[in-house]
Amino acid sequence: YGIGVTRTLAAAVEQHHDEKGLVWPASIAPFQVHLVSLAKSDEEIEKTDAIYGMLQKAQLEVLYDDRKASPGVKFADSDLIGLPLRVTCGKTLFGEGKLEVKVRKSGEQILVEPENAAAKIRELLLTL
C-alpha cells in the first residue's frame, strides 16, 4: 500500500464534512470559489459574466454555476460540493449592487462591493 491521491481525498472527506456535504479546506479544494448565478434577464447575465471574468482575471479558481435551476437547488448543490467560498450573484447584486460571499465552513455571509470582491476573497481564503 502507498499513499495515493484517492486515499488522501478519502481521508480529507472523512475529516472535513458536515450534514450538508463536503467542506473542502482551501489548501486542497478543486476550486476556491463557487460563483452561483441567479440571473434571469440578459442584463443580469452580462453582469454576472463580468463578475466571473473579474474573478478569473484576479487569478482565482472559480466554478461558475449558470444552470437554469432554482436557487434552492443551486445552494444545496453548492453546500454538497463544499468549496471554501460561495459568491452569489442574485437580488442583492442586481438590487443593491453588492455580492454575497458565504464561507462554507462557518456559514458566515458577507456583503462586498464587486470591485472589492477579489481582495476580500483572497483575505478570506488566507483564514481558511
Secondary structure, DSSP 8 states (H G I E B T S, - for coil): ----HHHHHHHHHHHSEETTEE---TTT-S-SEEEEE---SHHHHHHHHHHHHHHHHTT--EEEE--S--HHHHHHHHHHHT-SEEEEESHIIIIIS-EEEEETTT--EEEE-GGGHHHHHHHHHHH-
